[in-house]
Amino acid sequence: MCRLFPVLPVLYVISGVSLVIGLFLYLKPRDAIRIQIAFYKSINWRMEPVSMEKEVRSTRWMGLFLMLASLASVITILMKTRI
């Protein structure tokens, strides 16, 4: 089978970056929300959460889910490569 690029290293990098982003969202949800607001201001949109506490809670859950999903993908990749 001919491949243009090695797939496994790319999947590991994507999973690692996802893990770091998920950790950031989980540990620093207010900073993540501020970055998002600043981005939207730069493209001339105004974004404000209706309830900051709900937004922080949702951002934490999203970070936790992203961390779990990236860990699951790494475990799956490791199990598939050992067969």
N, C-alpha and C positions, 0 to 999 in steps of 0.2 A: 504494500500500500504506500503510495507516494503522498507525503505531507509537505505543505509549503513551510510550516513552522511547527516547532514542538508544542503540542497541545498541553501537556501536563504542567510545564513551568508557567504558562499563561494562566491556567486555571488556579495554580497556587498563588500567583500574584493577585489575581482578581479576588480570591477568597481572603487573602491577607489584607488587602486594601479595604474590603468590606468589613472585616473584623475590626480594623482600626477605626473606620467611620462609625460603626455600631457602638464601639466603646466610647467614642467622643459624644455621640448622641445620648448615650445612657448617662455618662458622667457629667456632661456640660450641656444640658438641654437648652438653657437660657442663651448661652453663647451661640448655639446652633440656630436658634430662632432669630437672634440678632443678625447673624450672617445672612440668613434668608431674607430678612427685612431689608438689609443693606443692598443685597443683590437686586431685589425688586425695585428699590428706589433708583438704582443705576439704570434700569430700563424703563423708567418713568411710570412705574406702577406703585400704588400705595397698598401695603398689606399690613393689617393690624389684627391680631387675634381678638376675638370677642371676649374670651376668658383666658388670661395668661396662665392660670393654674391648670386649666384643662389642656392647654397647648403643651405645657411642660410635661404633664403626665403622659399625653399621647406621644410626645417625642421620646420620652424614656422607654415606653413600650416598643416603639419602632426600633430604637437602638438595641434593645434586648432581643427582639425578633431577628434583626440583622446579624447580631453576633451568633445566635443559635443557628441560623441558616448557613452562615459561612463556616462554622465549625462542622455542621452536618455535611457540607459539601467536601471539606477537607477529609473527613473520616471516610466518606463514600469513595473519594478518589484513592485514598490509601488502600481501602479494601479491594477495590477493582484492580489496582496494579499488582496486588500480591497473588492474584489467582493465576 
